[in-house]
């Protein structure tokens, strides 16, 4: 297991800032619960190749598939404003 992956096993609650970190977090959770890439792909309803690319941090991975994988792992994606940002919304 690579050094970057170990970081995510310990610090899953850190703020992720790019696709590589998101992929590493997904891989770490998959390994933590003990499922193979093939098993997770089947459970999430995505292709094995897609999951492999997502875990590698491919920046062009489809968001729809990413949400399926997160749901299959029991993970949620939360979007928060930066510290000190005003709470106003525009449509």
C-alpha positions in Angstrom: 0.0 0.0 0.0 1.4 3.4 -1.0 2.2 6.2 1.4 -0.7 8.4 0.0 -3.2 5.7 0.7 -2.1 5.3 4.3 -2.8 9.0 4.9 -6.4 8.4 3.9 -6.8 5.4 6.1 -6.0 7.6 9.1 -7.5 10.9 8.0 -10.8 10.3 6.1 -12.4 13.4 7.5 -9.8 15.8 6.0 -10.9 18.2 3.2 -10.3 16.7 -0.2 -9.1 19.1 -2.8 -8.7 17.1 -6.0 -9.6 14.0 -7.8 -6.5 12.1 -6.7 -7.4 12.6 -3.0 -11.0 11.6 -3.6 -9.9 8.4 -5.4 -7.4 7.6 -2.6 -10.2 8.1 -0.1 -12.6 5.8 -2.0 -9.8 3.1 -2.4 -9.0 3.3 1.4 -12.7 2.9 2.4 -13.1 0.0 -0.1 -10.1 -1.8 1.4 -11.2 -1.0 5.0 -14.5 -2.8 4.4 -12.7 -5.6 2.6 -14.2 -5.7 -0.8 -12.5 -6.0 -4.2 -12.7 -3.5 -7.0 -14.9 -6.0 -8.9 -17.3 -6.5 -6.0 -17.7 -2.7 -5.5 -18.1 -2.0 -9.2 -20.9 -4.7 -9.3 -22.6 -3.4 -6.2 -22.4 0.3 -7.4 -23.6 -0.6 -10.9 -20.5 0.8 -12.6 -17.9 -0.8 -14.8 -14.7 -2.1 -13.3 -12.6 0.1 -15.6 -14.5 3.1 -14.4 -13.8 2.2 -10.7 -10.1 1.7 -11.4 -9.9 5.1 -13.0 -11.9 6.7 -10.2 -9.6 5.3 -7.6 -6.6 6.5 -9.6 -8.0 10.0 -9.5 -8.9 10.4 -13.1 -10.1 14.0 -13.2 -12.6 13.3 -16.0 -14.5 10.5 -14.3 -18.3 10.9 -14.6 -19.9 12.4 -11.5 -23.0 10.1 -11.7 -20.7 7.0 -11.3 -18.8 8.6 -8.5 -22.1 9.2 -6.5 -23.0 5.5 -7.1 -19.7 4.3 -5.7 -19.9 6.7 -2.7 -23.4 5.4 -2.0 -22.3 1.8 -2.3 -19.6 2.5 0.3 -22.0 4.3 2.6 -20.1 7.6 2.1 -21.5 11.0 1.6 -20.1 14.0 -0.2 -20.5 17.3 1.6 -19.9 20.7 0.1 -19.2 23.5 2.5 -18.2 27.1 2.0 -14.7 28.2 3.0 -14.3 29.6 6.5 -15.6 33.1 6.8 -17.8 32.9 3.7 -21.1 34.7 3.8 -24.2 32.5 3.9 -26.0 34.2 1.0 -27.1 32.3 -2.1 -28.0 33.5 -5.5 -30.0 31.6 -8.1 
